[in-house]
Amino acid sequence: MQAYLGIDVGSVSTNLVVIDERGTVLVSLYLRTSGQPINAVQEGMRQVEAGLRGKNIEICGVGTTGSARTLAGVIVGADTVKNEITAHAVAASYLVPDVQTVLEIGGQDSKFIILRDGIVVDFAMNTVCAAGTGSFLDHQAARLNIPIEEFGELALLSNGSVRIAGRCSVFAESDMIHKQQMGHPVADIIAGLCDALVRNYLNNVGKGKEVLAPVVFQGGVAANAGIRAAFEKALGIKITVPPYFNVMGAIGAALLARSTAREKQRTDFRGFEVSEMDYQASSFDCQSCANLCEIVNIAVDDKILARWGGRCGKWETLQKTG
């Protein structure tokens, strides 16, 4: 069976998905990046190989996305390397063909994507403020000594949410503490936090954007029932959470790899043995001009495999010379 691999490497999670020719998900992995993207990709490749063992499946194309997409692409031999907006939009359109609005909130950033007739016509990203992201919710759940898996469900038990200042993660936390000291029930405080974070997302990331149904909510935070309910209350629109909401970037990368591989009639995939190779990452500042670009090196056995990072393309021409 021919199959395609998608890899999404972010600051918090590294996700891998294998789909078949029809787009059916065969393997889905959600791993912690833990600040070591190379190790996370290699561990993911080991687990994917184990999941496919004995199934007579051939990887015919690979796509990468996420903040470390270039690095991941070099490691595995990607056929296509695309940004997160494209990957998430492709996945959402595939699973919900008539989608017009995509809300995506991950571990460290959030995205707002507008599609019309299956084409991205507008988008926005927030990579600066942590308010509303998965890492912030994890922190608040830990502070309240509540398992993150129960955090959203607890918000649904609220009889009336309290007003929380959600424009900044620091202010939101101090306001939550103040409301606790005033004696408000924890469920009402959590519900208030969910409302505040959704309000912050719509007023900043989604500012000026026309929200039309169907609306798809994806990313790790889509698992939070409280945030989902807050979105539906704020928008007055039913929210669709796809079955693979937490690995949509990887699904999009796999779908893009399928299209690219069909055009190329071949793949640059290096094989699952990349999980055992010793990759070395380093960098240096180019002194050729005043830009002083930081150039990233990826080497295997002290042989340069690829370089990137310059604005002029001088170093990128050395990719894959090893």
Helices and strands as residue ranges (DSSP letters): E 2-9, E 13-20, E 25-32, H 37-52, E 58-65, H 69-76, E 80-81, H 84-95, E 101-105, E 110-116, E 119-126, H 134-143, H 148-155, H 169-181, H 186-204, E 215-218, G 220-223, H 225-235, E 239-240, G 245-247, H 248-264, G 272-276, E 279-285, E 294-300, E 303-308, G 316-318
